[in-house]
């Protein structure tokens, strides 16, 4: 067992929610993953070519794979350590190190894009959304999630985390309320489905990209 590739891979978990023993966090995560899975089923993802940007260690992709909801997928993350872990532990995707602002794929390559817990980390999320729109086919889908503020940072306060920052996660640069994020997203995407209460403390959306002007 210890000589397996997964055992040799560096251990680094992007989202503590995936290993948390807190029953409330575990329930919230399971409800969230169930909604993401429902969106993948809705678009017929197993028959499509997808891109996951900011895939981390691949835990969400692993959940979708277990449910039979992944077809051909490329997964990208900026951190090579995380990519190495994902490639070793979940070897059913094409993992690559890359930057969401410069993805290196041809225009219109993918049928759908997944961006879960990515945009809140970026200083210029519009630039990233433009790049995502470039690499998806006309009418292609975006499945995107971000923390729902202020509930997300209130949850941190309740758990005793980041009090000196008012509960705001240190590597988050954007703290969107629902209306604020939908305003940004609507510049690029025609929103078809949206979840807030059912995916607490995250916002989750499915939409189709507008054509670039």
MARRO-168734 format. One line per 10 residues: number of its first residue (from 1); their letters; for each residue x, y, z of N, C-alpha, C, O. Coordinates in Angstrom, 1 decimal. Layout:
<pts>
NUM	A	X Y Z X Y Z X Y Z X Y Z ~ ...;
</pts>
This chain:
<pts>
1	XXXXXXXXXX	0.8 -1.2 0.0 0.0 0.0 0.0 0.9 1.3 0.0 0.6 2.2 -0.7 ~ 1.9 1.3 0.8 2.7 2.5 0.9 3.5 2.8 -0.3 4.0 3.9 -0.5 ~ 3.7 1.8 -1.2 4.5 2.0 -2.4 3.6 2.4 -3.6 4.1 2.6 -4.7 ~ 2.3 2.5 -3.3 1.4 3.0 -4.4 1.6 4.4 -4.8 2.1 5.2 -3.9 ~ 1.3 4.8 -6.0 1.5 6.2 -6.4 0.7 7.2 -5.5 1.2 8.3 -5.1 ~ -0.5 6.8 -5.0 -1.3 7.7 -4.2 -0.6 7.9 -2.8 -0.6 9.0 -2.3 ~ 0.1 6.8 -2.3 0.7 6.9 -1.0 2.0 7.8 -1.1 2.3 8.5 -0.2 ~ 2.6 7.9 -2.3 3.8 8.7 -2.5 3.5 10.1 -2.8 4.3 11.0 -2.6 ~ 2.2 10.4 -3.2 1.9 11.7 -3.6 1.8 12.6 -2.4 1.5 12.2 -1.3 ~ 2.2 13.9 -2.5 2.1 14.8 -1.4 0.7 15.0 -0.9 -0.2 15.1 -1.7;
11	XXXXXXXXXX	0.5 15.1 0.4 -0.8 15.3 1.0 -1.0 16.8 1.2 -0.3 17.4 2.0 ~ -2.0 17.3 0.6 -2.3 18.7 0.7 -3.8 18.9 0.3 -4.2 18.6 -0.8 ~ -4.6 19.3 1.3 -6.1 19.3 1.0 -6.5 20.8 0.8 -6.3 21.6 1.8 ~ -7.0 21.1 -0.3 -7.4 22.5 -0.6 -8.5 23.0 0.3 -8.4 24.0 1.0 ~ -9.6 22.2 0.4 -10.7 22.6 1.2 -10.8 21.7 2.4 -11.0 20.5 2.3 ~ -10.6 22.3 3.6 -10.7 21.5 4.8 -12.0 20.8 5.0 -12.1 19.9 5.7 ~ -13.1 21.3 4.3 -14.4 20.7 4.4 -14.3 19.2 4.0 -15.2 18.4 4.4 ~ -13.4 18.8 3.1 -13.4 17.4 2.6 -12.9 16.5 3.7 -13.1 15.3 3.6 ~ -12.2 17.0 4.7 -11.7 16.1 5.8 -12.2 16.5 7.1 -11.8 15.9 8.2 ~ -13.1 17.4 7.2 -13.6 17.9 8.5 -14.4 16.8 9.2 -15.2 16.1 8.6;
21	XXXXXXXXXX	-14.3 16.8 10.5 -15.1 15.9 11.3 -16.4 16.6 11.8 -17.2 15.9 12.5 ~ -16.5 17.9 11.6 -17.7 18.6 12.0 -18.9 18.1 11.3 -18.9 18.2 10.1 ~ -19.9 17.6 12.0 -21.1 17.1 11.3 -21.8 18.1 10.5 -22.4 17.8 9.4 ~ -21.9 19.4 10.9 -22.6 20.4 10.2 -21.8 20.7 8.8 -22.5 20.8 7.8 ~ -20.5 20.8 8.9 -19.7 21.0 7.7 -19.9 19.8 6.7 -20.1 20.0 5.5 ~ -19.9 18.6 7.2 -20.1 17.4 6.4 -21.4 17.4 5.7 -21.6 17.0 4.5 ~ -22.5 17.8 6.4 -23.8 17.9 5.8 -23.9 18.9 4.7 -24.4 18.7 3.7 ~ -23.3 20.1 5.0 -23.3 21.2 4.0 -22.5 20.8 2.8 -23.0 21.0 1.7 ~ -21.4 20.1 3.0 -20.6 19.7 1.8 -21.4 18.6 1.0 -21.4 18.7 -0.2 ~ -22.0 17.7 1.7 -22.8 16.7 0.9 -23.9 17.3 0.1 -24.2 16.9 -1.0;
31	XXXXXXXXXX	-24.6 18.2 0.7 -25.7 18.9 0.0 -25.2 19.7 -1.2 -25.8 19.6 -2.3 ~ -24.1 20.3 -1.0 -23.5 21.0 -2.1 -23.1 20.1 -3.3 -23.4 20.4 -4.4 ~ -22.4 19.0 -2.9 -21.9 18.1 -3.9 -23.1 17.4 -4.6 -23.1 17.1 -5.8 ~ -24.2 17.2 -3.9 -25.4 16.6 -4.6 -26.0 17.6 -5.6 -26.4 17.1 -6.7 ~ -26.0 18.9 -5.3 -26.4 19.9 -6.3 -25.5 20.0 -7.5 -26.0 20.0 -8.6 ~ -24.2 19.9 -7.3 -23.3 19.9 -8.4 -23.5 18.7 -9.3 -23.5 18.8 -10.5 ~ -23.7 17.6 -8.6 -23.9 16.3 -9.4 -25.2 16.5 -10.2 -25.3 16.0 -11.3 ~ -26.2 17.1 -9.6 -27.5 17.3 -10.4 -27.3 18.1 -11.6 -27.9 17.9 -12.6 ~ -26.5 19.1 -11.5 -26.2 20.0 -12.7 -25.4 19.2 -13.8 -25.7 19.3 -15.0 ~ -24.5 18.4 -13.3 -23.7 17.5 -14.3 -24.7 16.6 -15.0 -24.6 16.3 -16.2;
41	XXXXXXXXXX	-25.6 16.0 -14.3 -26.6 15.1 -14.9 -27.5 15.9 -15.8 -27.8 15.4 -16.9 ~ -27.9 17.1 -15.4 -28.8 17.9 -16.2 -28.2 18.2 -17.6 -28.9 18.2 -18.6 ~ -26.9 18.5 -17.7 -26.3 18.9 -19.0 -25.8 17.7 -19.8 -25.3 17.8 -20.9 ~ -25.9 16.5 -19.2 -25.4 15.3 -19.9 -23.9 15.3 -19.9 -23.4 14.9 -21.0 ~ -23.3 15.6 -18.8 -21.8 15.8 -18.8 -21.1 14.5 -19.3 -20.0 14.7 -19.9 ~ -21.5 13.3 -19.0 -20.8 12.1 -19.4 -20.5 12.0 -20.9 -19.5 11.4 -21.3 ~ -21.4 12.7 -21.7 -21.2 12.7 -23.1 -20.5 13.9 -23.7 -20.4 14.1 -24.9 ~ -20.0 14.8 -22.8 -19.4 16.1 -23.2 -17.9 16.1 -22.8 -17.4 15.3 -22.0 ~ -17.2 17.1 -23.4 -15.8 17.4 -23.1 -15.8 18.6 -22.2 -16.2 19.7 -22.6 ~ -15.2 18.4 -21.0 -15.3 19.4 -20.0 -13.9 19.9 -19.5 -12.9 19.2 -19.7;
51	XXXXXXXXXX	-13.9 21.0 -18.9 -12.7 21.6 -18.3 -13.0 22.0 -16.9 -14.0 22.8 -16.6 ~ -12.2 21.6 -15.9 -12.3 22.0 -14.5 -11.1 22.9 -14.2 -10.0 22.4 -14.2 ~ -11.4 24.2 -13.9 -10.3 25.1 -13.6 -10.3 25.3 -12.1 -11.3 25.4 -11.4 ~ -9.0 25.2 -11.6 -8.9 25.3 -10.1 -9.3 24.0 -9.5 -10.0 24.0 -8.5 ~ -8.9 22.9 -10.0 -9.4 21.6 -9.6 -8.8 21.1 -8.2 -9.4 20.2 -7.6 ~ -7.8 21.8 -7.7 -7.2 21.4 -6.5 -6.7 20.0 -6.5 -6.0 19.6 -7.5 ~ -7.0 19.2 -5.5 -6.5 17.8 -5.5 -7.5 16.8 -6.2 -7.3 15.6 -6.1 ~ -8.6 17.4 -6.8 -9.5 16.5 -7.6 -10.6 15.9 -6.8 -11.2 14.9 -7.2 ~ -10.8 16.4 -5.5 -11.8 15.7 -4.7 -13.3 15.8 -5.3 -14.0 14.8 -5.2 ~ -13.6 17.0 -5.8 -14.9 17.1 -6.4 -15.1 16.2 -7.6 -16.1 15.6 -7.8;
61	XXXXXXXXXX	-14.0 16.2 -8.5 -14.1 15.3 -9.6 -14.2 13.9 -9.2 -14.9 13.1 -9.9 ~ -13.6 13.5 -8.2 -13.6 12.1 -7.7 -15.1 11.8 -7.3 -15.6 10.7 -7.6 ~ -15.8 12.7 -6.6 -17.2 12.5 -6.3 -18.0 12.3 -7.5 -18.9 11.4 -7.6 ~ -17.8 13.2 -8.5 -18.6 13.1 -9.8 -18.3 11.8 -10.5 -19.2 11.2 -11.1 ~ -17.0 11.4 -10.5 -16.6 10.1 -11.1 -17.3 8.9 -10.5 -17.8 8.0 -11.2 ~ -17.4 8.9 -9.2 -18.0 7.8 -8.4 -19.5 7.7 -8.8 -20.1 6.6 -8.8 ~ -20.1 8.8 -9.2 -21.5 8.9 -9.5 -21.7 8.6 -11.0 -22.9 8.5 -11.5 ~ -20.6 8.4 -11.8 -20.8 8.1 -13.2 -21.1 9.3 -14.0 -21.8 9.2 -15.1 ~ -20.7 10.5 -13.6 -21.1 11.7 -14.2 -20.0 12.5 -15.0 -20.1 13.6 -15.4 ~ -18.9 11.8 -15.1 -17.7 12.4 -15.9 -17.5 11.7 -17.2 -17.5 10.4 -17.2;
71	XXXXXXXXXX	-17.3 12.4 -18.2 -16.8 11.9 -19.5 -15.4 12.3 -19.6 -14.6 12.0 -18.7 ~ -15.0 12.8 -20.7 -13.7 13.3 -21.0 -13.5 14.7 -20.3 -14.2 15.6 -20.6 ~ -12.5 14.8 -19.4 -12.3 16.0 -18.6 -10.8 16.4 -18.6 -10.0 15.5 -18.3 ~ -10.5 17.6 -18.8 -9.2 18.2 -18.5 -9.3 19.0 -17.2 -10.3 19.8 -17.0 ~ -8.4 18.8 -16.3 -8.4 19.5 -15.0 -7.2 20.3 -14.8 -6.1 19.8 -14.9 ~ -7.3 21.6 -14.5 -6.2 22.5 -14.4 -6.1 23.1 -13.0 -7.1 23.5 -12.4 ~ -4.9 23.3 -12.5 -4.7 24.0 -11.3 -3.3 24.7 -11.3 -2.4 24.2 -12.0 ~ -3.2 25.8 -10.7 -1.9 26.6 -10.7 -0.8 25.9 -9.9 0.3 26.1 -10.1 ~ -1.2 25.1 -8.9 -0.3 24.5 -7.9 0.1 23.1 -8.4 -0.7 22.2 -8.4 ~ 1.4 22.9 -8.8 1.8 21.6 -9.2 1.8 20.5 -8.2 1.6 19.3 -8.5;
81	XXXXXXXXXX	1.8 20.9 -6.9 1.7 19.9 -5.8 0.3 19.3 -5.8 0.2 18.1 -5.7 ~ -0.6 20.1 -5.9 -2.0 19.6 -6.0 -2.3 18.8 -7.2 -3.0 17.7 -7.1 ~ -1.8 19.2 -8.3 -1.9 18.4 -9.6 -1.3 17.0 -9.4 -1.8 16.0 -9.9 ~ -0.1 17.0 -8.8 0.6 15.7 -8.6 -0.2 14.8 -7.7 -0.3 13.6 -8.0 ~ -0.9 15.3 -6.7 -1.7 14.5 -5.8 -2.9 14.0 -6.6 -3.2 12.8 -6.5 ~ -3.6 14.9 -7.3 -4.8 14.5 -8.1 -4.5 13.4 -9.1 -5.2 12.4 -9.3 ~ -3.4 13.6 -9.8 -3.0 12.7 -10.9 -2.7 11.3 -10.3 -3.0 10.3 -10.9 ~ -2.1 11.2 -9.2 -1.7 10.0 -8.5 -3.0 9.3 -7.9 -3.1 8.1 -8.0 ~ -3.8 10.1 -7.3 -4.9 9.5 -6.5 -6.2 9.2 -7.4 -6.9 8.3 -7.2 ~ -6.4 10.1 -8.3 -7.6 10.1 -9.1 -7.3 10.1 -10.6 -7.5 11.1 -11.3;
91	XXXXXXXXXX	-6.7 9.0 -11.2 -6.1 9.0 -12.5 -7.1 8.8 -13.6 -6.9 8.0 -14.5 ~ -8.3 9.5 -13.6 -9.3 9.3 -14.6 -9.5 10.6 -15.4 -10.3 10.7 -16.3 ~ -8.7 11.7 -15.1 -8.7 12.9 -15.8 -7.4 13.3 -16.4 -6.4 12.7 -16.0 ~ -7.4 14.2 -17.3 -6.1 14.7 -17.9 -5.8 16.0 -17.0 -6.3 17.0 -17.2 ~ -4.8 15.8 -16.1 -4.5 16.9 -15.2 -3.3 17.7 -15.8 -2.3 17.1 -16.3 ~ -3.4 19.0 -15.6 -2.4 19.9 -16.1 -2.2 21.1 -15.2 -3.1 21.6 -14.6 ~ -1.0 21.5 -15.1 -0.7 22.8 -14.3 -1.0 23.9 -15.3 -0.5 24.0 -16.4 ~ -1.7 24.9 -14.8 -2.0 26.0 -15.7 -2.7 27.2 -14.9 -3.1 27.0 -13.8 ~ -2.8 28.3 -15.6 -3.3 29.6 -15.0 -4.6 29.8 -15.7 -4.7 29.8 -16.9 ~ -5.7 30.1 -14.9 -7.0 30.4 -15.5 -7.0 31.6 -16.4 -7.9 31.7 -17.2;
101	XXXXXXXXXX	-6.0 32.5 -16.3 -6.0 33.7 -17.1 -5.3 33.4 -18.5 -5.5 34.1 -19.5 ~ -4.6 32.3 -18.6 -3.9 31.9 -19.8 -4.0 30.4 -19.9 -3.0 29.7 -19.6 ~ -5.1 29.9 -20.4 -5.3 28.4 -20.4 -4.6 27.6 -21.5 -4.4 26.4 -21.3 ~ -4.3 28.2 -22.5 -3.5 27.5 -23.5 -4.2 26.6 -24.4 -3.6 25.7 -25.1 ~ -5.6 26.7 -24.4 -6.4 25.8 -25.3 -6.9 26.7 -26.4 -7.1 27.9 -26.3 ~ -7.3 26.1 -27.5 -7.8 26.8 -28.7 -9.2 27.3 -28.3 -9.9 26.8 -27.4 ~ -9.6 28.3 -29.1 -11.0 28.8 -28.9 -12.0 27.7 -29.1 -11.8 26.9 -30.0 ~ -13.0 27.7 -28.3 -14.1 26.8 -28.5 -13.8 25.4 -28.3 -14.4 24.5 -29.0 ~ -12.9 25.1 -27.4 -12.4 23.7 -27.2 -13.5 22.8 -26.5 -13.7 21.7 -26.8 ~ -14.1 23.4 -25.4 -14.8 22.6 -24.5 -16.3 22.8 -24.6 -16.8 23.8 -25.0;
111	XXXXXXXXXX	-17.1 21.8 -24.2 -18.5 21.8 -24.1 -19.0 22.5 -22.8 -20.0 23.2 -22.9 ~ -18.3 22.3 -21.8 -18.7 22.9 -20.5 -17.4 23.2 -19.6 -16.4 22.6 -19.9 ~ -17.6 24.1 -18.7 -16.5 24.5 -17.8 -17.1 24.4 -16.3 -18.2 24.7 -16.1 ~ -16.2 23.9 -15.4 -16.5 23.9 -14.0 -15.5 24.8 -13.3 -14.3 24.7 -13.5 ~ -16.0 25.8 -12.5 -15.1 26.7 -11.8 -15.6 26.7 -10.4 -16.5 27.6 -10.1 ~ -15.2 25.8 -9.5 -15.7 25.7 -8.1 -14.7 26.3 -7.2 -13.6 25.8 -7.0 ~ -15.1 27.4 -6.5 -14.3 28.0 -5.5 -13.0 28.5 -6.1 -11.9 28.3 -5.6 ~ -13.1 29.3 -7.2 -12.0 29.8 -7.9 -12.0 31.3 -7.9 -11.0 32.0 -7.6 ~ -13.1 31.9 -8.4 -13.2 33.3 -8.7 -12.9 34.2 -7.5 -12.4 35.3 -7.6 ~ -13.2 33.7 -6.3 -13.0 34.6 -5.1 -11.6 34.8 -4.8 -11.2 35.7 -4.0;
121	XXXXXXXXXX	-10.7 34.0 -5.4 -9.3 34.1 -5.1 -8.6 35.0 -6.1 -7.4 35.3 -6.0 ~ -9.3 35.5 -7.1 -8.6 36.2 -8.2 -8.8 37.8 -8.1 -9.9 38.3 -7.8 ~ -7.7 38.5 -8.3 -7.8 40.0 -8.3 -8.6 40.5 -9.4 -9.1 41.7 -9.3 ~ -8.7 39.8 -10.5 -9.5 40.3 -11.7 -10.4 39.2 -12.2 -10.0 38.6 -13.2 ~ -11.5 38.9 -11.6 -12.3 37.7 -12.0 -12.9 37.9 -13.4 -13.2 37.0 -14.1 ~ -13.1 39.2 -13.8 -13.6 39.4 -15.2 -12.7 38.9 -16.3 -13.1 38.3 -17.3 ~ -11.4 39.1 -16.0 -10.4 38.6 -17.0 -10.4 37.1 -17.1 -10.3 36.6 -18.1 ~ -10.6 36.5 -15.9 -10.7 35.0 -15.9 -12.0 34.5 -16.7 -11.9 33.6 -17.4 ~ -13.1 35.2 -16.4 -14.3 34.8 -17.1 -14.2 35.0 -18.6 -14.8 34.2 -19.4 ~ -13.5 36.0 -19.1 -13.3 36.2 -20.5 -12.5 35.1 -21.1 -12.8 34.6 -22.2;
131	XXXXXXXXXX	-11.5 34.6 -20.4 -10.7 33.5 -20.8 -11.5 32.2 -20.8 -11.4 31.4 -21.8 ~ -12.3 32.0 -19.8 -13.2 30.8 -19.8 -14.2 30.9 -21.0 -14.4 29.9 -21.7 ~ -14.7 32.0 -21.3 -15.6 32.2 -22.4 -14.9 31.8 -23.7 -15.5 31.3 -24.7 ~ -13.7 32.2 -23.8 -12.9 32.0 -25.1 -12.8 30.5 -25.4 -12.9 30.1 -26.5 ~ -12.5 29.7 -24.3 -12.2 28.3 -24.6 -13.4 27.4 -24.6 -13.3 26.2 -24.9 ~ -14.6 27.9 -24.4 -15.8 27.1 -24.4 -16.5 27.3 -25.8 -16.4 28.4 -26.4 ~ -17.2 26.3 -26.3 -17.9 26.4 -27.5 -19.1 27.4 -27.4 -19.5 27.7 -26.3 ~ -19.6 27.9 -28.5 -20.7 28.8 -28.5 -21.9 28.1 -27.8 -22.3 26.9 -28.2 ~ -22.5 28.7 -26.8 -23.6 28.1 -26.1 -23.1 27.1 -25.0 -24.0 26.4 -24.5 ~ -21.8 27.1 -24.8 -21.3 26.1 -23.8 -21.7 26.5 -22.4 -22.0 27.7 -22.1;
141	XXXXXXXXXX	-21.7 25.5 -21.5 -22.1 25.7 -20.1 -21.0 26.1 -19.2 -19.8 25.8 -19.4 ~ -21.4 26.9 -18.2 -20.5 27.2 -17.0 -21.2 26.7 -15.8 -22.4 27.1 -15.5 ~ -20.6 25.9 -15.0 -21.0 25.6 -13.6 -20.0 26.2 -12.7 -18.8 25.9 -12.7 ~ -20.5 27.2 -11.8 -19.6 28.0 -11.0 -20.1 28.1 -9.6 -21.3 28.2 -9.4 ~ -19.2 28.1 -8.7 -19.6 28.4 -7.3 -18.6 29.3 -6.6 -17.4 29.3 -7.0 ~ -19.1 30.1 -5.7 -18.3 31.0 -4.8 -18.9 31.0 -3.4 -20.1 30.6 -3.3 ~ -18.2 31.4 -2.4 -18.7 31.5 -1.1 -19.8 32.6 -1.1 -19.7 33.6 -1.7 ~ -20.9 32.3 -0.3 -22.0 33.2 -0.2 -21.8 34.1 1.0 -21.9 33.6 2.2 ~ -21.5 35.3 0.8 -21.2 36.3 1.9 -22.5 37.0 2.2 -23.3 37.3 1.3 ~ -22.6 37.4 3.5 -21.7 37.3 4.5 -21.7 36.0 5.3 -21.0 35.9 6.3;
151	XXXXXXXXXX	-22.5 35.1 4.9 -22.7 33.9 5.7 -21.5 33.0 5.8 -21.2 32.4 6.8 ~ -20.6 33.1 4.7 -19.4 32.2 4.7 -18.5 32.7 5.8 -18.0 31.9 6.6 ~ -18.2 34.0 5.9 -17.3 34.5 6.9 -17.9 34.5 8.3 -17.2 34.4 9.3 ~ -19.2 34.6 8.4 -19.9 34.5 9.7 -19.6 33.0 10.2 -19.4 32.8 11.4 ~ -19.7 32.1 9.3 -19.4 30.7 9.7 -18.0 30.5 10.2 -17.8 29.7 11.2 ~ -17.1 31.2 9.6 -15.7 31.2 10.1 -15.6 31.7 11.6 -14.9 31.1 12.4 ~ -16.3 32.8 11.8 -16.3 33.4 13.1 -16.9 32.4 14.2 -16.3 32.3 15.2 ~ -18.0 31.8 13.8 -18.6 30.8 14.7 -17.6 29.7 15.1 -17.6 29.2 16.2 ~ -16.8 29.3 14.1 -15.9 28.2 14.3 -14.6 28.7 14.9 -13.6 27.9 15.2 ~ -14.5 30.0 15.2 -13.3 30.6 15.8 -12.1 30.8 14.9 -11.0 30.8 15.3;
161	XXXXXXXXXX	-12.4 31.0 13.6 -11.4 31.1 12.6 -11.3 32.6 12.1 -12.4 33.2 11.9 ~ -10.1 33.1 11.9 -9.8 34.4 11.3 -10.5 35.5 12.0 -11.0 36.4 11.3 ~ -10.6 35.5 13.3 -11.3 36.5 14.0 -10.7 37.9 13.7 -11.4 38.9 13.6 ~ -9.3 37.9 13.6 -8.7 39.2 13.4 -9.0 39.8 12.0 -8.8 41.0 11.8 ~ -9.6 39.0 11.1 -10.1 39.5 9.8 -11.6 39.5 9.7 -12.1 39.6 8.6 ~ -12.2 39.5 10.9 -13.7 39.4 10.8 -14.3 38.2 10.2 -15.4 38.2 9.7 ~ -13.5 37.1 10.2 -13.9 35.8 9.6 -13.6 35.7 8.2 -14.0 34.6 7.6 ~ -13.0 36.7 7.6 -12.8 36.6 6.1 -11.5 35.7 5.9 -10.5 35.9 6.4 ~ -11.7 34.7 5.0 -10.6 33.8 4.7 -9.5 34.5 4.1 -9.7 35.3 3.1 ~ -8.2 34.3 4.6 -7.1 35.1 4.1 -6.8 35.1 2.6 -6.4 36.1 2.1;
171	XXXXXXXXXX	-7.0 34.0 2.0 -6.7 34.0 0.5 -7.8 34.3 -0.4 -7.8 34.1 -1.6 ~ -8.9 34.8 0.2 -10.1 35.3 -0.6 -9.9 36.8 -0.8 -9.6 37.5 0.1 ~ -10.0 37.2 -2.1 -9.9 38.6 -2.5 -11.2 39.2 -2.7 -11.4 40.4 -2.7 ~ -12.2 38.4 -3.0 -13.6 38.9 -3.3 -14.6 38.3 -2.3 -14.5 37.1 -2.0 ~ -15.5 39.1 -1.8 -16.5 38.6 -0.8 -17.9 39.1 -1.3 -18.4 40.1 -0.9 ~ -18.4 38.2 -2.2 -19.7 38.6 -2.9 -20.9 38.2 -2.1 -21.1 37.1 -1.6 ~ -21.8 39.1 -2.0 -23.2 38.8 -1.7 -23.9 38.3 -3.0 -23.4 38.5 -4.1 ~ -25.1 37.7 -2.8 -25.7 37.1 -4.0 -25.9 38.0 -5.1 -25.6 37.7 -6.3 ~ -26.5 39.2 -4.8 -26.8 40.1 -5.9 -25.6 40.6 -6.6 -25.5 40.8 -7.8 ~ -24.5 40.9 -5.8 -23.3 41.3 -6.4 -22.7 40.3 -7.4 -22.3 40.7 -8.5;
181	XXXXXXXXXX	-22.6 39.1 -6.9 -22.0 38.0 -7.8 -22.9 37.8 -9.1 -22.3 37.6 -10.1 ~ -24.2 37.8 -8.9 -25.1 37.6 -10.1 -24.9 38.7 -11.1 -25.0 38.5 -12.3 ~ -24.7 39.9 -10.6 -24.4 41.0 -11.5 -23.2 40.8 -12.3 -23.2 41.0 -13.5 ~ -22.1 40.4 -11.7 -20.9 40.0 -12.4 -21.1 38.9 -13.4 -20.7 39.0 -14.6 ~ -21.7 37.8 -12.9 -21.8 36.6 -13.7 -22.7 36.9 -14.9 -22.4 36.3 -16.0 ~ -23.7 37.7 -14.8 -24.6 38.0 -15.9 -24.0 38.7 -17.0 -24.5 38.8 -18.1 ~ -22.9 39.4 -16.8 -22.1 40.0 -17.9 -21.6 39.0 -18.9 -21.4 39.3 -20.0 ~ -21.5 37.7 -18.4 -20.9 36.7 -19.3 -21.8 35.5 -19.5 -21.6 34.8 -20.5 ~ -22.8 35.3 -18.7 -23.5 34.1 -18.7 -25.0 34.4 -18.6 -25.4 35.2 -17.8 ~ -25.8 33.7 -19.3 -27.3 33.6 -19.1 -27.6 32.6 -18.1 -27.5 31.4 -18.4;
191	XXXXXXXXXX	-27.9 33.0 -16.9 -28.1 32.1 -15.8 -29.4 31.3 -16.0 -30.4 31.8 -16.2 ~ -29.2 29.9 -15.9 -30.4 29.0 -16.0 -30.8 28.4 -14.7 -32.0 28.2 -14.5 ~ -29.9 28.2 -13.8 -30.2 27.6 -12.5 -29.3 28.3 -11.5 -28.1 28.6 -11.7 ~ -29.9 28.5 -10.3 -29.1 29.1 -9.2 -29.6 28.5 -7.9 -30.7 28.2 -7.7 ~ -28.6 28.4 -7.0 -28.8 27.8 -5.7 -28.1 28.6 -4.6 -27.0 29.0 -4.8 ~ -28.8 28.8 -3.5 -28.2 29.5 -2.4 -28.5 28.8 -1.1 -27.6 28.2 -0.5 ~ -29.8 28.8 -0.7 -30.1 28.1 0.5 -29.8 26.6 0.5 -29.3 26.0 1.5 ~ -30.0 26.0 -0.7 -29.8 24.5 -0.9 -28.3 24.2 -0.9 -28.0 23.0 -0.8 ~ -27.4 25.2 -1.1 -26.0 24.9 -1.2 -25.2 25.7 -0.1 -24.0 25.9 -0.3 ~ -25.9 26.2 0.9 -25.3 27.0 2.0 -24.1 26.3 2.5 -24.1 25.1 2.8;
201	XXXXXXXXXX	-23.0 27.0 2.7 -22.8 28.5 2.6 -22.1 28.9 1.2 -21.3 29.9 1.2 ~ -22.5 28.2 0.1 -22.0 28.6 -1.2 -23.1 29.0 -2.1 -24.2 28.6 -1.9 ~ -22.8 29.8 -3.1 -23.6 30.1 -4.2 -23.2 29.2 -5.4 -22.0 29.0 -5.6 ~ -24.2 28.6 -6.1 -23.9 27.7 -7.2 -24.8 28.1 -8.4 -26.0 28.3 -8.2 ~ -24.2 28.1 -9.6 -25.0 28.5 -10.8 -24.6 27.6 -12.0 -23.6 27.1 -12.1 ~ -25.6 27.5 -12.8 -25.5 26.9 -14.1 -25.9 27.9 -15.1 -27.0 28.5 -15.0 ~ -25.2 28.2 -16.2 -25.6 29.1 -17.2 -24.8 28.8 -18.5 -23.9 28.0 -18.6 ~ -25.3 29.5 -19.6 -24.6 29.4 -20.9 -23.9 30.7 -21.2 -24.5 31.8 -21.0 ~ -22.7 30.7 -21.7 -22.0 31.9 -22.0 -22.7 32.6 -23.2 -23.1 32.1 -24.1 ~ -22.7 34.0 -23.0 -23.0 34.8 -24.1 -21.9 34.8 -25.1 -20.7 34.6 -24.7;
211	XXX	-22.2 35.1 -26.3 -21.1 35.3 -27.3 -20.3 36.6 -27.0 -20.9 37.6 -26.5 ~ -19.1 36.6 -27.2 -18.2 37.7 -27.0 -18.7 38.9 -27.9 -19.0 38.7 -29.0 ~ -18.7 40.1 -27.3 -19.1 41.2 -28.1 -18.0 41.8 -29.0 -18.2 42.7 -29.7;
</pts>
